[in-house]
Amino acid sequence: MLAYIVRRLLYAIPILVGVNLLTFTLFFVVNTPDDMARMQLGIKRVTPEAIDKWKAERGYDKPLLFNGAADGGAKLTRTIFFEKSVRLFVLDFGRADDGRDIGHEIKTRMGPSLAIAVPVFVLGLFVTVSFALMLAFFRATYLDFWGVVACVAMMSISSLFYIIGGQYLVSKVWHLVPISGYAGGLDAARFLLLPVIISVVAGIGSSTRWYRTIFLEEIGKDYVRTARAKGLSEQAVLFRHVLRNAMIPILTGVVVVIPLLFMGSLLVESFFGIPGLGSYTIDAINAQDFAVVRSMVFIGSVLYIAGLLLTDLSYTLVDPRVRLQ
Amino acid sequence: MRELAIHVLLPTLALVLGGCGEVWNNPYPVQEGGGNILYSAFTERPKHLDPVQSYSEDESEFNSQIYEPPLQYHYLKRPYELVPMTAEAVPRPRYEDAAGRTVAADSRRVAFSVYEIRIRPGIRYQPHPAFARDEAGRLRYHDLKREDLAKIHSLRDFPHAGTRELVAADYVYQIKRLAHPRLHSPVFGLMSEYLVGLKAFAERLKVEEAKLVAAGRKGVWLDLTQFPLAGVEIIDTHSYRIRIKGRYPQFAYWLAMNFFAPVPVEVDRFFAQAGMAERNLTLDWYPVGSGPYMLTENNPNARMVLERNPNYRGESYPDRGEETDAVDGLLSDAGKRMPFIDKVVFSREREGIPYWNKFLQGYYDFSGISSDSFDQAVRVSVEGEASVSPEMTARGIKLETSVGTATRYFAFNWLDPVVGGGQADAAARERARKLRQAIAIALDWEEFISIFANGRGIPAQGPIPPGIFGIKPGADGINRVVYDWKDGVPLRKPIEAAKKLLAEAGYPDGRDANSGQPLVLYLDTTDRGPGDKPRLDWYRKQFAKLSIQLEIRGTDYNRFQEKVRKGAAQIFVWGWNADYPDPENFLFLFHSAQSRAKFQGENAANYANPEYDRLFEQVKHMENGPPRQALIDRMMAILQEDAPWSFGFHPKDYSLHHGWVANLKPNHMARNGLKYQRIDAAQRERLRAEWNRPVLWPLGLLAMVLAASAAPAVIGWRRRERAKGRA
């Protein structure tokens, strides 16, 4: 297994280079270093000299990908792409275009992002798996039918509607929790209650339908019929056999997102004023801050690769037949 | 399950709700209840708080409460008037000839303007570790090693703080920082044109910086006190002198901006130490001033907190203002010592809906009015008078309206062969002029203001907004090309007048008289989303009145800027916010030396008219008065006739505030208004409690709905289990 992990980690390097190249290309297709400088220096009274100075200080005065004026290997290394990318691989994110340390920002914002993402993940998983199991238990009954109808209805509604509707009813009309904001420590709970509930409710429809499909597929298999023939209760059949055997497709979708919980949620953080990494990314895109954008994309890629690796490893835990070679 | 409920869920619920006090939706800590605290919000995180770099209103909201330039604007008087802040008086320039001899203000030999500024003694800075001294009188934190900073993450981690008196040298040091090679002052280019020796000083600093880099000492503190700046000198502890090239009366306005606020050398040196920047400990992050407030929490992701500066000298609330100010209660605190508020909490709100709702709940003391909430908040009478809606009145919310010192317009690119005025052929220039005039008449800005700005604007007769010298009220001040004066109001000329001009321009019925081809014009804009479609349709409709086809070229902001910069856009929408309340700050937008395409200046339309340029050169150096007004009148006539812009409108600002906030008067020039404001915290606390009583029945209803939904499943489950048992 160790060889497998090492091999997968080595595969990750070209993937990360590719992702970085793609981000770089996409970013600089729509933004030039001049645009970035203007964004930072403001609109009024910006002189060409000030722009040149800003670019030179941050290394944006070099060619993007190929430096024809340099010699040998420097043709590739004395470029914006190389200089900005290579540090990422040692997790040196450098400074944002406004001069602030990106690593420090990430550390600061990771907490609020996790504070909302982890409860949503755990609670959401529990609720949706339970609901899906119930629908599978009552398959082909009116409960199943109306449950699926409710799921389809819920997944058809935009998550923005849940957020605005939730804020309107729970915070504005009923005055039960603050509309938005954040505080550290235990005080964070009252700010997180509503976004967590809304995020869980917004995810119930699609996840439940997915898990229900998985459970129904398992329920139709021979081992379930055998279990029932042995006289096991439906409860035992569902929880001891069906759920366990359905773990592989569930893990495929679930484990991969665990590392990505660090990245936060763009929409929820923005509407609820939670100072997490999701809103950091949005701010960076709006500010055309390439240093932050590439760092966040890079971290996202690393976490996604880690998630995929964890998913593979988790298969071996839930299914002894799986061997990683 | 029961144990889980007892040991985990119930305590959590109790904690969550118990932390809320009387109301449950209060976003602020219970301990702040009833405090003399002002609550506000910000939507954009500040990029720079270093006064040498900061130039946006968002940043000024913080910096202007902390930094004290020598001058400020009178809070109540209109037109805007400069008054001393830390200076003893508003300086009057003394004029010198090339040899340094004093000459009369109107002398032709004027080569320099000399401003001598005397600072009031006894003003002290906020407490700050950069000023802290040990028992021996040495600065405690000026020779820190990296290991000393191991446990330092914010300024609060320094156990000692100190202060010292504000001196003239601090102002001189900041002026030198305008030329610092590592800083990007947006006004360096402009100031180096006027401030004697600033350009040479910048070159000198570049050389010194290069030496440091060559010596492997990049980033080491550059002591600006070691290098003289010819145009700025310290006279004594509390006085300094600034020498300006020629006449530049607008320079006094710059002395009211934070670019000319004091920065103590110790503070600059303190933050320049190795390891500070890595911890985000920079002057760009932690402003240090002598103003009424100091920044005690800087978390631009969530909130920024200003607290009363314990060393603030205290200013008196003004005892004079406009005629209506006494009636409006704005002079009730005349002569009282400011500031009135102990603490100001700015929370980050990215979205408009939470911001608006929290304002209605009493958790923000002010709010702007977005288009979404306009109808809920404002009623506009038949006469066009705006007032708050009955719903807002019931909550004691008040509306403040004011015309901004800004203008929005359609620009015609002067370099364009169709709509521009730069053609060599006089007949072609005349055709283009009439075309622009026709479009200026057809563009119904009154309708635009009504539809898209909820009436929040005043149709512009020229570039200068109301409240600034140079604009004339009544019939004398209207744009005669576009308006007629009827029944005491300006009335846009009928579309027939525009069609006549269009025909004279060679485009009868919107077709080229020679080729018969329809006239197609191109509008560059950043509006391109679905929400912008009504506005774009409106633009098309205005041109369609003249049978002109308008092609909209929607693009992102960067491309748009680039096209304007290169002079490649034909027609575009643009705007300008004043830096200072002087007509020069609007009239320079048409000076050919400011051409955007040729010189990267602020004349985005690239307009060029030698007569206008000549008049501008005269006007910009004149004092306000009849002679200046006469020249401005001529310049306005030229602009109205040439129509390089279709003068759009001057936006009107509407803002709401709760009844517990006093002394609020919109001031578009000054951002240091927090010190004047006062709140009735007890009233706010009472009303918050009244408005935000928790409504609990939905919780019961929710529990019942959940139980009712679960009941069929539970019943079904049991029935199945029993059925199996029987089988």
Interface residues (C-beta under 8 A of the other chain):
Chain A: V30 N31 T32 D35 R38 Q40 L41 G42 K44 R45 V46 T47 P48 E49 A50 K53 W54 E57 D98 G99 R100 D101 H104 E105 T108 R109 M134 F137 F138 T141 L143 I164 Q167 Y168 L169 S171 K172 V173 W174 H175 L176 V177 P178 I179 S180 G181 Y182 A183 L186 D187 A189 R190 F191 L193 S233 E234 Q235 S270 F271 F272 G273 P275 S279 Y280 I282 D283 A287 Q288
Chain B: T12 L15 V16 L17 G19 C20 V23 W24 N25 N26 P27 P29 R45 K47 H48 Y55 S56 P181 R182 H184 P186 V187 F188 G189 L190 A277 E278 R279 N280 T282 D284 W285 N299 N301 A302 S347 R348 E349 R350 E351 I353 P354 N357 K358 L360 Q361 Y363 D556 N558 Q561 E562 D579 Q600 E602 N692 R693 P694 V695 P698 L699 P712 A713 G716 W717 R720 E721 K724
